[in-house]
């Protein structure tokens, strides 16, 4: 086999390998459910306040549960939404019922209420 034939065989092998690799990557992405960037796109909307799936005005008056001890900052659950919150300068124990009193940008202010 001449050097030109060997070079042609190497180039053909590389080209076929690249095509096979491309086909395999496409198939894997389709089977994994991440095709077309599906794994790179947010599934829920986030507004300018950084609060997912809820508008700031809708939060005021909502009740939730303190997931962590709020001293004065912590985390609370409002339905399916877990939010970082701050209290009105009081200590609130974990598991207490809280109510949103104000939303100031990304700051969600809560106070403890009876269940």
C-alpha positions as CSV (number, residue, x, y, z in Angstrom):
1,X,0.0,0.0,0.0
2,X,1.5,3.4,-1.0
3,X,1.7,6.3,1.4
4,X,-1.1,8.1,-0.5
5,X,-3.4,5.1,-0.1
6,X,-2.5,4.9,3.6
7,X,-3.3,8.6,4.1
8,X,-6.6,8.2,2.3
9,X,-7.5,5.2,4.5
10,X,-6.7,7.2,7.7
11,X,-8.8,10.2,6.5
12,X,-11.7,7.9,5.6
13,X,-11.5,6.2,9.0
14,X,-11.5,9.5,10.9
15,X,-14.4,10.8,8.9
16,X,-16.5,7.7,9.5
17,X,-15.6,7.8,13.2
18,X,-16.6,11.4,13.5
19,X,-20.0,10.7,11.8
20,X,-20.6,7.7,14.1
21,X,-19.7,9.8,17.1
22,X,-22.1,12.6,16.0
23,X,-25.0,10.1,15.5
24,X,-24.3,8.5,19.0
25,X,-24.3,11.9,20.7
26,X,-27.6,12.9,19.1
27,X,-29.2,9.5,20.0
28,X,-28.0,9.8,23.6
29,X,-29.4,13.3,24.0
30,X,-32.8,12.3,22.6
31,X,-33.1,9.3,24.8
32,X,-32.0,11.1,27.9
33,X,-34.7,13.8,27.4
34,X,-32.1,16.6,27.2
35,X,-32.3,17.1,23.5
36,X,-32.5,20.7,22.1
37,X,-31.2,22.2,25.3
38,X,-34.0,20.9,27.5
39,X,-31.7,20.5,30.4
40,X,-30.4,24.1,30.0
41,X,-33.7,26.0,30.1
42,X,-35.4,27.2,33.3
43,X,-38.6,25.3,33.9
44,X,-40.2,28.1,35.9
45,X,-40.2,31.9,35.4
46,X,-38.3,34.2,37.7
47,X,-39.3,37.8,37.9
48,X,-37.0,40.8,38.7
49,X,-37.3,40.1,42.4
50,X,-35.8,36.6,42.0
51,X,-39.0,35.0,43.4
52,X,-40.0,32.0,41.3
53,X,-43.6,31.5,40.0
54,X,-45.1,34.2,42.3
55,X,-45.4,37.9,41.9
56,X,-44.3,40.1,44.8
57,X,-47.9,41.5,45.2
58,X,-49.3,38.0,45.5
59,X,-46.9,37.1,48.4
60,X,-48.1,39.8,50.8
61,X,-50.6,38.2,53.2
62,X,-49.6,34.6,52.3
63,X,-49.0,32.2,55.1
64,X,-46.3,29.6,55.3
65,X,-44.1,27.5,57.6
66,X,-40.6,28.5,58.8
67,X,-38.3,25.7,57.5
68,X,-35.3,27.1,59.5
69,X,-35.1,29.1,62.6
70,X,-35.5,32.8,61.6
71,X,-33.0,34.9,63.6
72,X,-33.9,37.2,61.8
73,X,-33.1,35.6,58.4
74,X,-33.9,32.1,57.3
75,X,-36.1,30.0,55.0
76,X,-39.8,29.5,54.8
77,X,-42.2,27.4,52.6
78,X,-45.2,29.0,50.9
79,X,-47.0,26.2,49.1
80,X,-44.4,24.6,46.9
81,X,-42.1,27.7,47.0
82,X,-39.1,27.8,49.4
83,X,-38.1,31.4,49.9
84,X,-35.4,33.2,51.8
85,X,-37.1,35.5,54.3
86,X,-36.3,38.0,57.1
87,X,-38.4,38.8,60.1
88,X,-39.5,42.1,61.5
89,X,-36.5,42.0,63.9
90,X,-37.8,39.1,66.0
91,X,-36.7,35.5,66.6
92,X,-39.1,32.9,65.1
93,X,-38.6,29.2,65.8
94,X,-38.5,26.5,63.1
95,X,-41.9,25.1,62.3
96,X,-43.8,28.3,63.2
97,X,-46.5,29.7,61.0
98,X,-45.4,33.0,59.3
99,X,-47.2,35.6,57.2
100,X,-45.6,37.8,54.6
101,X,-46.0,41.5,55.6
102,X,-43.9,43.1,52.8
103,X,-41.8,42.4,49.8
104,X,-39.0,44.9,49.1
105,X,-37.1,43.9,46.0
106,X,-35.8,40.4,46.7
107,X,-36.3,40.8,50.5
108,X,-39.4,39.0,51.8
109,X,-40.4,40.2,55.3
110,X,-42.5,37.9,57.6
111,X,-43.9,37.9,61.0
112,X,-45.1,35.0,63.2
113,X,-48.8,34.4,63.4
114,X,-50.9,31.8,65.2
115,X,-51.8,28.8,63.0
